[in-house]
């Protein structure tokens, strides 16, 4: 439940097909994570990373059992990126 005094947090409609994404940046690096449904209705977590000034980078997609599991992974990724000096940009 979202605290009524919290003006920053927005609820995510878990029945929605709208993707949830977050973008993390440093001065030289970028990391993006996206949680969305594929064409078959399966929840997929996509991760991409690389340098800001280069087209080189990597990525991977992972099937998650449900939106709650995907959100839990995103929270772990968020903590890890912030510990490594990334700033949230989306």
N, C-alpha and C positions, 0 to 999 in steps of 0.2 A: 504494500500500500504506500502511496506517495504522501508525504507529509504536506499538509495544506500550506505551511509556511515556506516550503521549498518552491522557489519560482524558476529553477533551472531544469529540474528533472521532468521529463515528459514520459507518460505511460506509452507502452508499446502494445498495440492491439495484436495479441497473439494469434488471432484468427485471420489477420490481414495477410495478403500476399505481397505487401510492400516490403522491400528489403530493408534491413538495418545495416548500416555501415559506419565504420570509424576509420579515420585517417590520422596517422601519427607522423610527425616530422621532427628531424633535427636539422642542423645547418646543412648537412650533407646527405642525409638518408631519408627515405620515406617508407612507411609500412601501412598497408591498408587491409582491413578485414571486412568481409561482407557476409551477412547471413540472409539467405533467401531460399525460396522454393524453386526447384527445377520444374521442367515441363510435366513431370510425373507426380508432382506434389511432395517430393522428398525434400527435407531441409538440408541445405548444403552450406558449409562454411568455407568461403574462399579467402585465401591469404595471398598477398603480393608484397614484394619488397624490392628495394633497389636504391641506387644513388639518385639524387635529385637532378644531376646534370648529365647523366648517362642513360642510355637506353638498355643497359644491362641490368639484370635483376632476376628474380625468381618468383615462383608462386606454387601454390598447391590448393587443392580442393578436398574437403573431407565431408562425408555424409555424417550427419548427426541424427540421433533417433527422434528428436523433437525440438521445438523451439526453446524449451527450458534448458536442455543440454547445450544448445548452441549459445545461449546467453551466458551460461556458466563458463564456457570456453572463452567467450569474448571478455568476460571480466578478468579471467586469468591473464589473457593476452594484454589487456589494458594495464594491469598492475606491473607486468613484466616490462612493457614498453616504457612506462613512466619511471621505473627503477633504472632503466638504461638511458634516461635523459631525453626521451621523446616527449613532444608536446601534442596534445589532442587538437586536431584541426578539422573536426567534422564528425 
